Amino acid sequence: MLLDRRTLNRALLDRQLLLRRHVMAPLDAVRHLIGLQAQAPTPPYYGLWSRLARFDPAELSGLLERRSVVRATLLRGTIHLVAAEDCLPLHALLRPLLDRLLLANPQHATTLADIDRDKLAAAGRELLSGPPLTGKALGERLAERWPDRDGRGLAYGVQYLVPVVQAPPRGLWGRSGQPAWVCAEAWLGQPATPAMPPAVLVRRYLAAFGPASVADLQHWSGLTNLGEVVKQLPLRTFRDEHGRTLYDVDGAPLPDPDTPAPVRFVAPFDNLLLSHADRTRIISDEHRPRVFTVNGIIKGTVLVDGFVAATWRLDQQRKRATLTVEPFGRLSSRDRAAVEAEGTALLEFAAPTADHRELLLR
């Protein structure tokens, strides 16, 4: 069976909880999505606001403070906010990726090139089993043991060799704080955990992002050689418009391609745009350069009829909040009104105490 681009779009939106806002606990949504990309503190809050009915950011902050969710270096070697029970199994499964990335940063390659990784990991685990340490403080402590090495590079290495999480107040809504790291096992009170079975990861990915190809799965996770795992699973198969094989779990929804898709403001760095090798099911190749910047920033985007049609930026200064929306082309009067309504709702969510809120739709 062939699935066209619009069918894949509606399937993705449905599984990403974006065809309608869901009445769902934030923790359940984080589990379903297998985490939210979280280089910056606020995107996970916008990501859940766009997906859940009556989402209260204090709920997600509470989950962080209660250690029910954590911010950790995981998929693609980037910071993700994940359910606590997924952190250690995912880290163990992703170790080959994290080991590859260890020397990928040229700034720290010299420091880490010939170091004894086991000793560095043991030292980092020991230092991070107590109160959280900033990267600077961790580097200074490690440099006492390796005085001929750059402390920043040593701290960088530990963040890939050891399962670590960023402790609050980093990541809390309405608060700020430097990234401070702590060993995940100590923070969660859990011993070393077996790796998540690759078959489990594949099924969970397809349930949240499918139907998808092996290339899509590997792009999302950062892992390689997953084709053999996929072949061993009893999955549905389809073809896309380019003849590529797509896989899916039984019973996963495939909405009608003409299903209405509401305007949605998608968070910066949202995995919706990052989890397929072929992203044309959500954004055209023509528009990608306007969203993915050369310095690694992925802008907030606006979906119109299910596809990325604009970018958005929120600026807050004291009691003033401005939401700027920049469409890629002319919007119909109906779509423009829908963007204005959803943008106004976003402003009210993001800046409830502002004296002045302004929406600029270019």
DOLUMRO-896841 format. One record per residue (C-alpha): x, y, z; residue in three letters; chain; residue number from 0. Coordinates in pm, whole numbers. Layout:
BEGIN
[rec [X, Y, Z], ALA, A, NUM]
...
END
This chain:
BEGIN
[rec [0, 0, 0], MET, A, 0]
[rec [130, 343, -95], LEU, A, 1]
[rec [112, 630, 156], LEU, A, 2]
[rec [132, 978, 9], ASP, A, 3]
[rec [283, 1280, 180], ARG, A, 4]
[rec [-48, 1408, 314], ARG, A, 5]
[rec [-138, 1070, 465], THR, A, 6]
[rec [199, 1057, 637], LEU, A, 7]
[rec [145, 1412, 760], ASN, A, 8]
[rec [-188, 1332, 923], ARG, A, 9]
[rec [-52, 1011, 1076], ALA, A, 10]
[rec [241, 1201, 1226], LEU, A, 11]
[rec [21, 1478, 1364], LEU, A, 12]
[rec [-216, 1225, 1518], ASP, A, 13]
[rec [59, 1030, 1690], ARG, A, 14]
[rec [227, 1350, 1801], GLN, A, 15]
[rec [-98, 1457, 1972], LEU, A, 16]
[rec [-135, 1756, 1739], LEU, A, 17]
[rec [-461, 1685, 1557], LEU, A, 18]
[rec [-643, 1777, 1877], ARG, A, 19]
[rec [-544, 1871, 2228], ARG, A, 20]
[rec [-557, 1565, 2451], HIS, A, 21]
[rec [-674, 1524, 2808], VAL, A, 22]
[rec [-362, 1346, 2925], MET, A, 23]
[rec [-126, 1371, 3220], ALA, A, 24]
[rec [201, 1546, 3124], PRO, A, 25]
[rec [403, 1244, 3238], LEU, A, 26]
[rec [202, 1015, 3011], ASP, A, 27]
[rec [260, 1252, 2719], ALA, A, 28]
[rec [635, 1260, 2785], VAL, A, 29]
[rec [640, 880, 2793], ARG, A, 30]
[rec [440, 852, 2470], HIS, A, 31]
[rec [665, 1101, 2288], LEU, A, 32]
[rec [979, 925, 2424], ILE, A, 33]
[rec [1086, 1261, 2559], GLY, A, 34]
[rec [1104, 1615, 2428], LEU, A, 35]
[rec [1420, 1776, 2300], GLN, A, 36]
[rec [1528, 2028, 2560], ALA, A, 37]
[rec [1851, 2217, 2488], GLN, A, 38]
[rec [1677, 2525, 2624], ALA, A, 39]
[rec [1460, 2517, 2938], PRO, A, 40]
[rec [1126, 2634, 2796], THR, A, 41]
[rec [1061, 2437, 2472], PRO, A, 42]
[rec [921, 2127, 2652], PRO, A, 43]
[rec [657, 2349, 2814], TYR, A, 44]
[rec [550, 2491, 2478], TYR, A, 45]
[rec [562, 2141, 2332], GLY, A, 46]
[rec [316, 2010, 2589], LEU, A, 47]
[rec [98, 2322, 2574], TRP, A, 48]
[rec [46, 2264, 2201], SER, A, 49]
[rec [-56, 1902, 2264], ARG, A, 50]
[rec [-249, 1888, 2592], LEU, A, 51]
[rec [-576, 2041, 2705], ALA, A, 52]
[rec [-555, 2263, 3013], ARG, A, 53]
[rec [-179, 2212, 3047], PHE, A, 54]
[rec [-37, 2377, 3359], ASP, A, 55]
[rec [340, 2439, 3341], PRO, A, 56]
[rec [360, 2395, 3718], ALA, A, 57]
[rec [276, 2028, 3664], GLU, A, 58]
[rec [586, 1971, 3453], LEU, A, 59]
[rec [803, 2170, 3694], SER, A, 60]
[rec [667, 1954, 3975], GLY, A, 61]
[rec [761, 1639, 3785], LEU, A, 62]
[rec [1117, 1770, 3753], LEU, A, 63]
[rec [1137, 1856, 4121], GLU, A, 64]
[rec [996, 1515, 4222], ARG, A, 65]
[rec [1244, 1346, 3982], ARG, A, 66]
[rec [966, 1185, 3781], SER, A, 67]
[rec [1116, 1338, 3466], VAL, A, 68]
[rec [1478, 1435, 3403], VAL, A, 69]
[rec [1685, 1633, 3155], ARG, A, 70]
[rec [1963, 1412, 3017], ALA, A, 71]
[rec [2198, 1370, 2719], THR, A, 72]
[rec [2033, 1096, 2514], LEU, A, 73]
[rec [1890, 1076, 2160], LEU, A, 74]
[rec [2128, 1214, 1896], ARG, A, 75]
[rec [2355, 1318, 2182], GLY, A, 76]
[rec [2124, 1608, 2267], THR, A, 77]
[rec [1948, 1708, 2589], ILE, A, 78]
[rec [1606, 1544, 2619], HIS, A, 79]
[rec [1344, 1564, 2889], LEU, A, 80]
[rec [1235, 1204, 2948], VAL, A, 81]
[rec [1040, 1000, 3200], ALA, A, 82]
[rec [1266, 892, 3484], ALA, A, 83]
[rec [1218, 522, 3413], GLU, A, 84]
[rec [1339, 572, 3053], ASP, A, 85]
[rec [1659, 760, 3137], CYS, A, 86]
[rec [1898, 480, 3235], LEU, A, 87]
[rec [1769, 215, 2988], PRO, A, 88]
[rec [1793, 467, 2704], LEU, A, 89]
[rec [2142, 576, 2805], HIS, A, 90]
[rec [2262, 216, 2815], ALA, A, 91]
[rec [2116, 149, 2469], LEU, A, 92]
[rec [2263, 470, 2327], LEU, A, 93]
[rec [2615, 409, 2457], ARG, A, 94]
[rec [2756, 330, 2109], PRO, A, 95]
[rec [2626, 666, 1985], LEU, A, 96]
[rec [2756, 854, 2288], LEU, A, 97]
[rec [3096, 688, 2254], ASP, A, 98]
[rec [3113, 799, 1890], ARG, A, 99]
[rec [3020, 1153, 1981], LEU, A, 100]
[rec [3282, 1172, 2254], LEU, A, 101]
[rec [3553, 1275, 2009], LEU, A, 102]
[rec [3326, 1454, 1763], ALA, A, 103]
[rec [3376, 1794, 1928], ASN, A, 104]
[rec [3710, 1922, 1793], PRO, A, 105]
[rec [3739, 2161, 2087], GLN, A, 106]
[rec [3787, 1869, 2327], HIS, A, 107]
[rec [3935, 1600, 2101], ALA, A, 108]
[rec [4293, 1660, 2212], THR, A, 109]
[rec [4203, 1639, 2581], THR, A, 110]
[rec [4013, 1313, 2541], LEU, A, 111]
[rec [4203, 1141, 2260], ALA, A, 112]
[rec [4417, 899, 2464], ASP, A, 113]
[rec [4266, 926, 2809], ILE, A, 114]
[rec [4168, 616, 3007], ASP, A, 115]
[rec [3792, 638, 2966], ARG, A, 116]
[rec [3717, 394, 3246], ASP, A, 117]
[rec [3916, 601, 3494], LYS, A, 118]
[rec [3759, 925, 3374], LEU, A, 119]
[rec [3411, 775, 3401], ALA, A, 120]
[rec [3483, 643, 3751], ALA, A, 121]
[rec [3614, 980, 3866], ALA, A, 122]
[rec [3315, 1161, 3717], GLY, A, 123]
[rec [3068, 918, 3872], ARG, A, 124]
[rec [3229, 967, 4212], GLU, A, 125]
[rec [3226, 1346, 4189], LEU, A, 126]
[rec [2867, 1360, 4062], LEU, A, 127]
[rec [2721, 1122, 4318], SER, A, 128]
[rec [2692, 1409, 4566], GLY, A, 129]
[rec [2549, 1759, 4520], PRO, A, 130]
[rec [2510, 1869, 4155], PRO, A, 131]
[rec [2810, 2042, 3997], LEU, A, 132]
[rec [2823, 2289, 3711], THR, A, 133]
[rec [3040, 2192, 3417], GLY, A, 134]
[rec [3300, 2446, 3531], LYS, A, 135]
[rec [3313, 2309, 3885], ALA, A, 136]
[rec [3327, 1951, 3760], LEU, A, 137]
[rec [3610, 2040, 3523], GLY, A, 138]
[rec [3809, 2204, 3802], GLU, A, 139]
[rec [3773, 1896, 4022], ARG, A, 140]
[rec [3873, 1663, 3740], LEU, A, 141]
[rec [4171, 1881, 3648], ALA, A, 142]
[rec [4308, 1818, 3997], GLU, A, 143]
[rec [4343, 1451, 3898], ARG, A, 144]
[rec [4459, 1520, 3541], TRP, A, 145]
[rec [4655, 1847, 3578], PRO, A, 146]
[rec [4791, 1823, 3223], ASP, A, 147]
[rec [4441, 1819, 3071], ARG, A, 148]
[rec [4184, 2088, 3005], ASP, A, 149]
[rec [3912, 2069, 3270], GLY, A, 150]
[rec [3636, 2170, 3030], ARG, A, 151]
[rec [3720, 1881, 2803], GLY, A, 152]
[rec [3728, 1638, 3094], LEU, A, 153]
[rec [3383, 1754, 3209], ALA, A, 154]
[rec [3253, 1720, 2855], TYR, A, 155]
[rec [3380, 1363, 2845], GLY, A, 156]
[rec [3208, 1270, 3169], VAL, A, 157]
[rec [2877, 1399, 3036], GLN, A, 158]
[rec [2894, 1134, 2762], TYR, A, 159]
[rec [3061, 849, 2953], LEU, A, 160]
[rec [2837, 859, 3260], VAL, A, 161]
[rec [2456, 879, 3271], PRO, A, 162]
[rec [2405, 1228, 3411], VAL, A, 163]
[rec [2107, 1461, 3443], VAL, A, 164]
[rec [2065, 1835, 3484], GLN, A, 165]
[rec [1926, 1909, 3829], ALA, A, 166]
[rec [1664, 2178, 3900], PRO, A, 167]
[rec [1624, 2472, 3907], PRO, A, 168]
[rec [1746, 2426, 3549], ARG, A, 169]
[rec [1439, 2354, 3342], GLY, A, 170]
[rec [1178, 2486, 3584], LEU, A, 171]
[rec [908, 2717, 3447], TRP, A, 172]
[rec [965, 3082, 3535], GLY, A, 173]
[rec [1301, 3017, 3699], ARG, A, 174]
[rec [1659, 3003, 3579], SER, A, 175]
[rec [1980, 2834, 3670], GLY, A, 176]
[rec [2307, 2718, 3522], GLN, A, 177]
[rec [2320, 2358, 3403], PRO, A, 178]
[rec [2434, 2158, 3706], ALA, A, 179]
[rec [2502, 1790, 3661], TRP, A, 180]
[rec [2449, 1491, 3887], VAL, A, 181]
[rec [2486, 1116, 3831], CYS, A, 182]
[rec [2150, 980, 3714], ALA, A, 183]
[rec [2174, 667, 3928], GLU, A, 184]
[rec [2228, 871, 4242], ALA, A, 185]
[rec [1961, 1128, 4150], TRP, A, 186]
[rec [1700, 862, 4076], LEU, A, 187]
[rec [1804, 619, 4346], GLY, A, 188]
[rec [1837, 344, 4085], GLN, A, 189]
[rec [2123, 103, 4021], PRO, A, 190]
[rec [2274, 49, 3678], ALA, A, 191]
[rec [1993, -64, 3450], THR, A, 192]
[rec [1997, -301, 3148], PRO, A, 193]
[rec [1969, -135, 2811], ALA, A, 194]
[rec [1624, -87, 2661], MET, A, 195]
[rec [1579, -368, 2406], PRO, A, 196]
[rec [1617, -224, 2055], PRO, A, 197]
[rec [1287, -385, 1953], ALA, A, 198]
[rec [1110, -188, 2228], VAL, A, 199]
[rec [1267, 135, 2106], LEU, A, 200]
[rec [1159, 63, 1748], VAL, A, 201]
[rec [799, -5, 1848], ARG, A, 202]
[rec [778, 305, 2066], ARG, A, 203]
[rec [925, 522, 1792], TYR, A, 204]
[rec [678, 396, 1534], LEU, A, 205]
[rec [386, 447, 1775], ALA, A, 206]
[rec [489, 814, 1815], ALA, A, 207]
[rec [641, 897, 1473], PHE, A, 208]
[rec [544, 629, 1223], GLY, A, 209]
[rec [497, 498, 965], PRO, A, 210]
[rec [869, 541, 904], ALA, A, 211]
[rec [1171, 400, 728], SER, A, 212]
[rec [1481, 252, 886], VAL, A, 213]
[rec [1664, 571, 785], ALA, A, 214]
[rec [1403, 775, 974], ASP, A, 215]
[rec [1445, 561, 1286], LEU, A, 216]
[rec [1822, 589, 1276], GLN, A, 217]
[rec [1809, 965, 1217], HIS, A, 218]
[rec [1583, 1011, 1522], TRP, A, 219]
[rec [1785, 792, 1758], SER, A, 220]
[rec [2139, 841, 1630], GLY, A, 221]
[rec [2189, 463, 1633], LEU, A, 222]
[rec [2300, 256, 1334], THR, A, 223]
[rec [2236, -99, 1212], ASN, A, 224]
[rec [1870, -96, 1315], LEU, A, 225]
[rec [1759, -252, 989], GLY, A, 226]
[rec [1825, -601, 1125], GLU, A, 227]
[rec [1613, -525, 1431], VAL, A, 228]
[rec [1326, -405, 1214], VAL, A, 229]
[rec [1341, -716, 996], LYS, A, 230]
[rec [1288, -941, 1299], GLN, A, 231]
[rec [969, -765, 1407], LEU, A, 232]
[rec [614, -841, 1288], PRO, A, 233]
[rec [548, -495, 1148], LEU, A, 234]
[rec [313, -362, 882], ARG, A, 235]
[rec [488, -238, 569], THR, A, 236]
[rec [397, 39, 327], PHE, A, 237]
[rec [563, 237, 49], ARG, A, 238]
[rec [602, 612, 21], ASP, A, 239]
[rec [584, 813, -300], GLU, A, 240]
[rec [956, 752, -362], HIS, A, 241]
[rec [925, 374, -329], GLY, A, 242]
[rec [1088, 355, 14], ARG, A, 243]
[rec [970, 91, 258], THR, A, 244]
[rec [792, 226, 564], LEU, A, 245]
[rec [724, 22, 878], TYR, A, 246]
[rec [450, 52, 1135], ASP, A, 247]
[rec [308, -120, 1441], VAL, A, 248]
[rec [-23, -300, 1418], ASP, A, 249]
[rec [-325, -95, 1516], GLY, A, 250]
[rec [-156, 244, 1488], ALA, A, 251]
[rec [-391, 508, 1343], PRO, A, 252]
[rec [-377, 621, 981], LEU, A, 253]
[rec [-622, 912, 964], PRO, A, 254]
[rec [-787, 1014, 641], ASP, A, 255]
[rec [-551, 1254, 457], PRO, A, 256]
[rec [-835, 1509, 441], ASP, A, 257]
[rec [-874, 1516, 821], THR, A, 258]
[rec [-873, 1884, 928], PRO, A, 259]
[rec [-553, 1990, 1102], ALA, A, 260]
[rec [-577, 2291, 1335], PRO, A, 261]
[rec [-320, 2567, 1349], VAL, A, 262]
[rec [-53, 2475, 1601], ARG, A, 263]
[rec [248, 2664, 1738], PHE, A, 264]
[rec [527, 2407, 1756], VAL, A, 265]
[rec [805, 2457, 2010], ALA, A, 266]
[rec [1163, 2539, 1914], PRO, A, 267]
[rec [1372, 2219, 1880], PHE, A, 268]
[rec [1055, 2008, 1872], ASP, A, 269]
[rec [1117, 1649, 1766], ASN, A, 270]
[rec [825, 1680, 1525], LEU, A, 271]
[rec [1072, 1840, 1282], LEU, A, 272]
[rec [1381, 1640, 1379], LEU, A, 273]
[rec [1280, 1276, 1377], SER, A, 274]
[rec [1279, 1172, 1011], HIS, A, 275]
[rec [1549, 1154, 749], ALA, A, 276]
[rec [1286, 1272, 499], ASP, A, 277]
[rec [1105, 1562, 667], ARG, A, 278]
[rec [881, 1657, 378], THR, A, 279]
[rec [585, 1501, 559], ARG, A, 280]
[rec [593, 1810, 786], ILE, A, 281]
[rec [814, 2076, 619], ILE, A, 282]
[rec [914, 2135, 259], SER, A, 283]
[rec [1280, 2129, 159], ASP, A, 284]
[rec [1232, 2485, 34], GLU, A, 285]
[rec [1137, 2613, 380], HIS, A, 286]
[rec [1384, 2416, 592], ARG, A, 287]
[rec [1663, 2681, 574], PRO, A, 288]
[rec [1425, 2934, 730], ARG, A, 289]
[rec [1378, 2709, 1035], VAL, A, 290]
[rec [1711, 2528, 1078], PHE, A, 291]
[rec [1981, 2790, 1130], THR, A, 292]
[rec [2352, 2749, 1061], VAL, A, 293]
[rec [2436, 2776, 1433], ASN, A, 294]
[rec [2215, 2484, 1531], GLY, A, 295]
[rec [1905, 2673, 1642], ILE, A, 296]
[rec [1570, 2524, 1537], ILE, A, 297]
[rec [1310, 2798, 1544], LYS, A, 298]
[rec [957, 2771, 1673], GLY, A, 299]
[rec [721, 2697, 1385], THR, A, 300]
[rec [352, 2735, 1299], VAL, A, 301]
[rec [154, 2456, 1134], LEU, A, 302]
[rec [-117, 2557, 888], VAL, A, 303]
[rec [-315, 2270, 737], ASP, A, 304]
[rec [-64, 2038, 902], GLY, A, 305]
[rec [254, 2172, 742], PHE, A, 306]
[rec [510, 2428, 859], VAL, A, 307]
[rec [402, 2764, 718], ALA, A, 308]
[rec [567, 3020, 948], ALA, A, 309]
[rec [816, 3072, 1229], THR, A, 310]
[rec [749, 3233, 1566], TRP, A, 311]
[rec [955, 3407, 1832], ARG, A, 312]
[rec [855, 3523, 2178], LEU, A, 313]
[rec [1032, 3819, 2338], ASP, A, 314]
[rec [967, 3908, 2702], GLN, A, 315]
[rec [1097, 4215, 2886], GLN, A, 316]
[rec [970, 4289, 3232], ARG, A, 317]
[rec [591, 4320, 3196], LYS, A, 318]
[rec [586, 4322, 2815], ARG, A, 319]
[rec [557, 4017, 2587], ALA, A, 320]
[rec [571, 4022, 2207], THR, A, 321]
[rec [500, 3725, 1984], LEU, A, 322]
[rec [631, 3770, 1629], THR, A, 323]
[rec [503, 3538, 1356], VAL, A, 324]
[rec [668, 3536, 1013], GLU, A, 325]
[rec [473, 3343, 747], PRO, A, 326]
[rec [656, 3196, 448], PHE, A, 327]
[rec [386, 3322, 214], GLY, A, 328]
[rec [50, 3491, 205], ARG, A, 329]
[rec [-207, 3339, 442], LEU, A, 330]
[rec [-576, 3323, 360], SER, A, 331]
[rec [-799, 3539, 577], SER, A, 332]
[rec [-929, 3224, 748], ARG, A, 333]
[rec [-582, 3090, 822], ASP, A, 334]
[rec [-462, 3431, 935], ARG, A, 335]
[rec [-749, 3452, 1185], ALA, A, 336]
[rec [-668, 3103, 1314], ALA, A, 337]
[rec [-300, 3192, 1357], VAL, A, 338]
[rec [-397, 3510, 1545], GLU, A, 339]
[rec [-630, 3317, 1776], ALA, A, 340]
[rec [-375, 3047, 1855], GLU, A, 341]
[rec [-99, 3305, 1893], GLY, A, 342]
[rec [-308, 3504, 2139], THR, A, 343]
[rec [-363, 3186, 2341], ALA, A, 344]
[rec [12, 3119, 2340], LEU, A, 345]
[rec [81, 3471, 2466], LEU, A, 346]
[rec [-167, 3424, 2750], GLU, A, 347]
[rec [0, 3094, 2842], PHE, A, 348]
[rec [358, 3220, 2821], ALA, A, 349]
[rec [310, 3562, 2983], ALA, A, 350]
[rec [-1, 3550, 3206], PRO, A, 351]
[rec [117, 3838, 3427], THR, A, 352]
[rec [234, 4072, 3150], ALA, A, 353]
[rec [77, 4417, 3146], ASP, A, 354]
[rec [113, 4437, 2768], HIS, A, 355]
[rec [91, 4145, 2523], ARG, A, 356]
[rec [134, 4203, 2151], GLU, A, 357]
[rec [105, 3971, 1851], LEU, A, 358]
[rec [291, 4079, 1538], LEU, A, 359]
[rec [182, 3877, 1235], LEU, A, 360]
[rec [403, 3987, 949], ARG, A, 361]
END
